[in-house]
Amino acid sequence: MTISLIGISLVFVLLLLGVPIGIGMAIIGTAGFGYIVGLEPTLSMLGQITYETPVSYSLTIIPLFILMGNFISRAGLSQGLYDAAYSFLGHYRGGLALATLAACGSFSAVSGSSLATAATMSKVAMPQMRSYKYSDSLATGVIAAGGTLGILIPPSVLLVLYGIMTNNDIGKLFVAGIIPGVIALLMYGAAIAFVTARDPQAGPRGERSTWAMRLSALKKTSGIAILFLVIIGGLYIGIFTPTEAAAVGAGGGFFFALVKGTLTFTTLFDVLVETVKMTAMIFIILIGASLFSNFINVAGLPRALVAWTDNMNLAPIAILLGILLIYIILGCMLESMSMMLLTVPIFYPLIVSLGFDPIWFGIIVIVVIEISLITPPVGLNAFIMKATLPDVSIKTIFKGVFPFVIADLFRLALLVALPGLVLYLPSLM
């Protein structure tokens, strides 16, 4: 355990020095593994992991879903989603914020990226909310919070990585995220209602749309709705595997971008380059996490943690709450993917030994990571908002996300108390 804790501490030191998380975990993982088992097996492990990870069939799901999200972004579907949500919700108090929330949830479901959702919707929704004199804190808060849904509502790259790292069914993880995602939308809506009830001027009513306008707006989003239903429905029924679903999604995204007329040779090249860059970044992190995980396992930290909890005679729920507290603290310092890849190899064996469902734990981890995306001092969605809206202070943005953080904590408590909310849909597959 001592060697493991030293290794974990050194990873944090490298992070503070500005070393990328994937490189830092690879350095410490390789050095620690070599210290324990020797040079020759370490070099063998290093060569095997760095070669097999990029050519793994199971990992092709990652670039395919990223490609789908990039095509959909290029097709300009985010504006259509926002218009459709606004036509139904805009005339309520806080209606524009509710419409933004619905659009964020829909866009993140097909883009799979929280950061892309926050950046895109800030450009689409922020000018509209300012034109209706919404407060900057509520406007930026709802966009930043709505963007977090991208890592929970399927398809989610983080759920894919969790499934690969823990050898769990990715399709079941996707389906398990649906009800918690809906609960998030409802609780975020309650947070908006609370803010506008206290200060009606923070979210004035917009204009009421006619049913003709609503139907016209819905027609513009029919394609994206069909694509989402095909992907999730196909997985749920068992028509295709998660990798095949990703291929269907990428093909559908290409088709929509083509039909919209936004796909030229230049934009196609940009989409492919962006996909390759993001995929390479994720694979480097995944290789580093695999090397670090091997070091942690050979050092015996998971076994030591299981033995320690047995000796302490703590209730499983008490240990779980301790792990969740660690995640919330780490979320104030680490980026979401880094946090998951660094901690899951340590906590997953302990959670399984305590009898918790691994699918349920994967969703719980994602929900905690969602909270970390909007909590100071390292709330990445908040900083994305700051980058796209330089005239808004980071203090204003964090003030705006505070009600949504409280809503997330309530949701986390609900999912811990009632695991069936996560496991019901996967049990029917």
C-alpha positions in Angstrom: 0.0 0.0 0.0 2.9 2.4 0.7 4.3 2.0 -2.8 0.8 2.6 -4.3 0.2 5.7 -2.2 3.7 7.1 -3.2 2.8 6.4 -6.9 -0.6 8.2 -6.6 1.1 11.1 -4.9 3.7 11.4 -7.6 0.9 11.4 -10.3 -0.6 14.5 -8.5 2.9 16.1 -8.4 3.3 15.7 -12.1 -0.2 17.1 -12.7 0.7 20.2 -10.6 3.8 20.5 -12.8 1.7 20.6 -15.9 2.4 17.1 -17.2 -0.6 15.7 -19.1 -2.6 13.2 -17.1 -2.0 10.3 -19.6 1.7 10.9 -19.8 1.9 11.3 -16.0 0.1 8.0 -15.3 2.2 6.2 -17.9 5.5 7.4 -16.4 4.5 6.5 -12.8 2.8 3.3 -13.8 5.8 2.0 -15.8 8.3 3.1 -13.2 6.3 1.5 -10.4 5.7 -1.7 -12.2 9.4 -2.0 -13.1 10.4 -1.3 -9.5 8.2 -4.3 -8.3 8.6 -6.9 -11.1 11.8 -5.9 -12.9 12.8 -4.4 -16.2 12.1 -7.2 -18.8 8.4 -7.8 -17.9 7.9 -4.1 -17.7 9.1 -3.5 -21.2 7.0 -6.4 -22.4 3.9 -4.9 -20.7 4.7 -1.4 -22.1 5.0 -2.7 -25.7 1.9 -4.9 -25.4 -0.4 -2.1 -24.1 0.8 0.6 -26.4 0.3 -1.6 -29.4 -2.9 -3.4 -28.5 -4.9 -0.4 -27.3 -5.1 1.5 -30.6 -5.9 -1.6 -32.6 -8.5 -3.0 -30.2 -11.8 -3.7 -31.9 -13.8 -2.8 -28.8 -12.2 0.7 -28.7 -13.4 1.6 -32.2 -16.6 2.7 -30.6 -14.8 5.8 -29.3 -13.8 7.4 -32.6 -17.1 6.5 -34.2 -19.2 8.2 -31.5 -16.8 11.2 -31.6 -17.2 11.3 -35.4 -21.0 11.2 -35.0 -20.9 14.2 -32.6 -18.7 16.2 -34.9 -21.0 15.6 -37.9 -24.0 16.6 -35.9 -22.3 19.8 -34.7 -21.4 20.7 -38.3 -25.0 20.1 -39.4 -26.1 22.9 -37.2 -28.8 20.9 -35.4 -28.2 22.7 -32.1 -30.2 25.8 -33.3 -33.1 23.6 -34.4 -33.2 21.8 -31.0 -33.2 25.2 -29.2 -36.0 26.6 -31.4 -38.2 23.5 -30.8 -37.7 23.6 -27.0 -38.3 27.4 -27.0 -41.6 27.0 -28.9 -43.1 24.9 -26.2 -41.5 26.4 -23.1 -40.5 30.0 -23.9 -43.7 31.6 -22.6 -43.3 30.3 -19.0 -41.3 32.2 -16.4 -37.8 31.0 -16.8 -39.0 29.4 -20.0 -35.9 30.3 -22.1 -33.8 28.7 -19.4 -36.0 25.6 -19.5 -35.7 25.6 -23.3 -32.0 25.8 -23.1 -31.9 22.9 -20.6 -34.0 20.8 -22.9 -31.8 21.7 -25.9 -28.7 20.9 -23.9 -30.0 17.5 -23.0 -31.0 16.7 -26.6 -27.7 18.0 -28.1 -25.5 16.3 -25.5 -27.4 13.0 -26.1 -26.1 12.9 -29.6 -22.8 14.7 -29.2 -21.7 12.8 -26.1 -19.6 15.8 -25.0 -20.2 18.1 -22.1 -17.7 20.6 -23.2 -19.0 20.7 -26.8 -22.5 21.1 -25.5 -21.6 24.0 -23.2 -19.6 25.8 -25.9 -22.2 25.3 -28.6 -25.3 26.2 -26.6 -23.6 29.3 -25.1 -23.4 30.7 -28.7 -27.0 29.7 -29.5 -28.9 30.4 -26.3 -27.0 33.2 -24.6 -27.9 36.0 -27.1 -31.6 34.9 -26.9 -31.7 35.0 -23.1 -29.9 38.4 -23.0 -32.4 39.8 -25.5 -35.2 38.9 -22.9 -33.1 40.4 -20.1 -32.3 37.2 -18.3 -29.7 37.6 -15.6 -26.2 36.5 -16.7 -25.9 34.2 -13.7 -29.0 32.2 -14.5 -28.2 32.1 -18.2 -24.6 30.9 -17.8 -25.5 28.6 -15.0 -28.2 26.7 -16.9 -25.9 26.3 -20.0 -23.0 25.1 -17.9 -25.2 22.7 -15.9 -27.1 21.5 -19.0 -23.8 20.7 -20.6 -22.9 18.2 -17.9 -25.7 15.9 -19.3 -23.4 15.0 -22.2 -21.4 12.5 -20.1 -24.5 10.7 -18.8 -27.2 10.7 -21.4 -26.2 8.0 -24.0 -24.1 7.7 -26.0 -21.4 8.8 -23.6 -17.6 8.4 -24.2 -17.0 8.2 -20.4 -19.5 5.4 -20.1 -17.7 3.6 -22.9 -14.4 4.0 -21.1 -15.9 2.7 -17.9 -17.3 -0.3 -19.6 -14.0 -1.1 -21.3 -11.9 -0.6 -18.1 -14.2 -2.7 -15.9 -15.3 -5.2 -18.6 -19.0 -4.3 -18.2 -21.7 -4.3 -20.9 -21.6 -0.9 -22.6 -25.2 -1.2 -23.9 -26.5 -1.8 -20.4 -24.5 1.2 -19.2 -26.1 3.4 -21.9 -29.6 2.3 -21.0 -28.9 2.7 -17.3 -28.1 6.3 -17.8 -31.6 7.2 -19.3 -33.6 7.5 -16.1 -30.9 9.3 -14.1 -30.6 11.7 -17.1 -34.4 12.4 -17.0 -34.2 12.9 -13.3 -31.4 15.4 -13.9 -33.5 17.4 -16.3 -36.5 17.5 -13.8 -34.3 18.6 -10.9 -32.5 21.2 -13.0 -36.0 22.4 -14.0 -36.9 22.6 -10.3 -33.7 24.7 -9.7 -34.8 27.1 -12.5 -38.2 27.4 -11.0 -36.7 28.1 -7.5 -34.4 30.8 -8.9 -37.2 32.6 -10.9 -39.6 32.3 -8.0 -37.1 34.2 -5.7 -36.3 36.7 -8.4 -38.9 36.9 -11.3 -36.7 39.4 -13.1 -33.9 36.8 -13.4 -36.0 34.9 -16.0 -38.9 36.9 -17.6 -41.5 35.2 -19.8 -40.9 35.0 -23.5 -43.4 35.1 -26.4 -46.0 32.3 -26.8 -45.6 30.3 -30.0 -48.6 29.1 -32.0 -49.1 25.4 -32.6 -48.2 25.9 -36.2 -44.8 27.3 -35.2 -44.3 24.4 -32.7 -45.0 21.7 -35.3 -42.7 23.5 -37.8 -39.9 23.5 -35.2 -40.5 19.9 -34.3 -40.1 18.9 -38.0 -36.6 20.3 -38.0 -35.5 18.0 -35.1 -37.2 14.8 -36.4 -33.9 13.6 -37.9 -31.9 13.8 -34.7 -34.8 12.2 -32.7 -34.9 9.3 -35.1 -31.1 8.8 -34.9 -31.2 8.8 -31.1 -34.1 6.3 -31.0 -32.4 4.0 -33.5 -29.2 3.9 -31.5 -30.7 3.4 -28.1 -33.6 1.2 -29.4 -31.3 -1.0 -31.3 -29.1 -1.5 -28.3 -32.1 -2.1 -26.0 -33.7 -4.7 -28.3 -30.4 -6.3 -29.2 -30.4 -5.6 -32.9 -26.7 -4.5 -32.8 -23.8 -4.2 -30.5 -22.5 -0.9 -29.1 -19.8 -0.7 -31.7 -22.3 -1.3 -34.5 -24.5 1.3 -32.9 -21.6 3.8 -33.0 -21.1 3.0 -36.7 -24.9 3.6 -37.4 -24.6 6.9 -35.5 -21.6 8.1 -37.4 -23.3 7.2 -40.7 -26.4 9.0 -39.6 -24.5 12.1 -38.6 -22.7 12.1 -42.0 -26.1 11.8 -43.8 -27.7 14.7 -41.8 -24.6 17.0 -42.5 -24.9 16.1 -46.1 -28.6 16.8 -46.3 -28.2 20.1 -44.5 -25.7 21.2 -47.1 -23.0 21.9 -44.5 -20.6 19.2 -45.6 -18.0 20.3 -48.1 -14.6 18.7 -48.7 -13.1 21.3 -46.4 -15.5 20.7 -43.5 -15.2 16.9 -44.0 -11.4 17.2 -43.7 -11.8 19.4 -40.5 -14.3 16.9 -39.0 -11.9 14.0 -39.6 -8.9 15.8 -38.2 -10.8 16.9 -35.1 -12.0 13.3 -34.6 -8.4 12.0 -34.9 -7.0 14.5 -32.5 -9.7 13.8 -29.9 -9.4 10.1 -30.3 -5.6 10.2 -30.0 -5.9 12.3 -26.8 -8.3 9.8 -25.3 -6.2 6.8 -26.3 -3.0 8.3 -24.8 -4.9 8.8 -21.5 -6.3 5.3 -21.8 -2.8 3.8 -22.3 -1.5 5.7 -19.4 -4.4 4.6 -17.2 -3.8 0.9 -18.2 -0.2 1.2 -17.3 -1.0 2.9 -14.0 -3.8 0.3 -13.3 -1.3 -2.6 -13.7 1.1 -0.9 -11.3 -1.7 -0.4 -8.7 -2.8 -4.0 -9.1 0.6 -5.6 -8.9 1.4 -3.4 -5.9 -1.7 -4.9 -4.2 -3.6 -1.7 -3.4 -7.1 -3.0 -4.3 -6.5 -6.2 -2.1 -5.1 -4.0 0.7 -8.2 -1.8 0.6 -10.5 -4.8 0.7 -8.6 -6.3 3.7 -8.6 -2.9 5.4 -12.4 -2.5 5.1 -12.9 -6.0 6.4 -10.8 -5.3 9.5 -12.6 -2.0 10.1 -16.0 -3.7 10.1 -17.6 -0.7 8.4 -21.0 -0.9 6.8 -20.8 -1.0 2.9 -22.8 2.1 2.6 -20.4 4.0 4.9 -17.5 3.0 2.7 -19.5 4.0 -0.4 -20.2 7.4 1.1 -16.5 7.8 1.8 -15.6 7.0 -1.8 -18.2 9.5 -3.1 -16.7 12.2 -0.8 -13.3 11.5 -2.2 -14.7 11.9 -5.7 -16.3 15.2 -4.9 -13.1 16.5 -3.4 -11.0 15.3 -6.4 -13.6 16.9 -8.7 -12.5 20.3 -7.4 -9.0 19.6 -8.8 -9.1 17.1 -11.6 -10.7 17.0 -15.1 -13.5 14.5 -15.5 -11.9 11.9 -17.7 -8.6 12.0 -15.7 -10.5 11.6 -12.4 -12.4 8.5 -13.7 -9.4 6.8 -15.2 -7.2 7.5 -12.2 -9.7 6.3 -9.6 -11.8 3.5 -11.1 -8.9 0.9 -11.0 -8.5 1.6 -7.3 -12.2 1.7 -6.2 -13.8 -0.7 -8.6 -12.5 -4.0 -7.0 -13.5 -2.7 -3.5 -17.0 -1.8 -4.7 -17.5 -5.2 -6.3 -16.2 -7.0 -3.1 -18.8 -5.1 -1.1 -21.6 -6.4 -3.2 -22.6 -3.2 -5.1 -23.8 -3.6 -8.7 -21.0 -2.5 -11.2 -23.5 -1.0 -13.6 -25.0 1.1 -10.8 -21.6 2.2 -9.6 -20.7 3.3 -13.1 -23.7 5.6 -13.3 -22.9 6.9 -9.7 -19.3 7.7 -10.8 -20.6 9.6 -13.8 -23.1 11.6 -11.7 -20.3 12.6 -9.3 -18.1 13.6 -12.3 -21.0 15.7 -13.6 -21.0 17.6 -10.3 -17.2 18.2 -10.6 -17.7 19.8 -14.1 -19.5 22.8 -12.5 -17.8 23.1 -9.0 -15.0 25.5 -8.3 -12.1 25.9 -8.6 -11.8 23.5 -11.6 -15.3 23.4 -13.1 -14.4 22.9 -16.8 -17.9 23.7 -18.1 -17.7 27.0 -16.2 -14.4 27.9 -17.8 -15.7 26.9 -21.2 -18.5 29.4 -20.6 -15.9 32.0 -19.5 -13.9 31.4 -22.7 -16.9 31.8 -25.0 -18.4 34.7 -23.0 -15.4 36.8 -21.9 -17.6 39.7 -20.7 -19.1 37.5 -17.9 -17.0 37.0 -14.8 -16.2 33.5 -13.5 -17.7 34.6 -10.2 -21.0 35.2 -11.9 -20.9 31.8 -13.6 -20.2 29.9 -10.4 -23.0 31.8 -8.7 -25.3 30.8 -11.4 -24.4 27.1 -11.2 -24.8 26.9 -7.4 -28.5 25.9 -7.5 -27.7 23.2 -10.0 -25.0 21.8 -7.8 -27.5 21.5 -5.0 -29.9 19.7 -7.4 -27.1 17.3 -8.4 -26.4 16.5 -4.8 -30.1 15.6 -4.2 -30.1 13.5 -7.3 -26.9 11.7 -6.1 -28.6 10.9 -2.8 -31.7 9.7 -4.6 -29.8 7.3 -6.8 -27.7 5.9 -3.9 -30.9 5.4 -1.8 -32.9 3.8 -4.7 -30.5 1.8 -7.0 -33.6 0.5 -8.9 -33.8 3.9 -10.7 -30.6 2.9 -12.4 -31.0 -0.8 -12.8 -34.6 -1.2 -13.8 -34.2 -0.5 -17.6 -31.0 -2.7 -17.9 -32.8 -5.5 -16.1 -35.3 -5.6 -19.0 -32.7 -6.0 -21.8 
